[in-house]
Amino acid sequence: MTAAETVQCWLVERSSYGDERMVTLVYATPDGERYLQKQFSTNLLMKKRVTAAIEAEADRLETVDDEATRERYATEASRMADEHGPDEEV
């Protein structure tokens, strides 16, 4: 894959860190094998549009090594795709 290629990834996890006021969003490929993690301050996140899916540059995706996590990401990506359009705010 070239750097210009993108892959659709679905929001599979959102977690908060109270003391740091940080939110982590994890977007994964439909098969759960690769992911992109983004971290935002709560202030910035309130100004940002969070959608059910994003187009991520293929070379920015990390590999999911843990089988249970891969399965969880694949299940959640499938659920998000079934319940939301890619550009729908969540």
N, C-alpha and C positions, 0 to 999 in steps of 0.2 A: 504494500500500500504506500502511496505517496502522502506527503504531509497535507496536500490539498484535499485528500479524500476524507469524507465525514461518515459517521455512523450514527444512526438514531439510537439514543439511549433514553431510558425511562427512569423517572424518579422512583427509587426503591427504598430510600431511607432518609429520615430527617432526625437529627438529634441536636439537643441544646446543651450548652455548658453554662450553667447559671452564673458562677463567679466571674467568668470571662465574658459573659454575655455574647457568646459565639454560637452560631448555628452551622452545622455541617449537613450538606446535602450530598447524597450519593445517587448518581445516575448510572444505570447498568444497561448493557446490551440485552436484547430479549432472551438470549440463551444463558444469561447470568455469568458468562465467562470473563467479561471485561467490564471495568467500571471507571468512572471519573468522580473524584471527590472534590467538592468546592466548599470553602469555609467563608462565612460572612459574619460581620458584626450584626447584632439585631437591628441597629439603626439603619445600616445599609440595606439589610434584607427587607425592611419595611418599605423602602423606596424601589426595590427591585421586583420585577415581574417573574414569579416562579411558575414555570409551566410543567405539565405532566411529562413532557419529553423535550430533549434538546438534540441538536445536531452537534456532535463532538468530533474534533479532529482525531482521526484514527490513531495517530502516533502519540496522542496524549493519554490514551486509555491504559490503565494498569490491568494486569492479569489477576483474577481471583483464584488463589491457590487452594483455599479450603472448599471441599466438596459441599458441605452443608450450607455454606454461605452462597456458593454458586446456585444451588437449588432454591434457596430463599430468594435470592435476587431474581432468578428466572420466574418464580411464582409471582413475585410482586410486580415485575415488569409486565407480565401477562395480564394481571389484574388491572393495572393502570391502563394498559392499552385497551382492555375491554370496557372500562368505565369512563375513560376520558379521551378527548381528542388530544393530539400532540401539543397543540398551542393553547390548550385550556389551562387557565390559572388554577393552581391547587394550593 
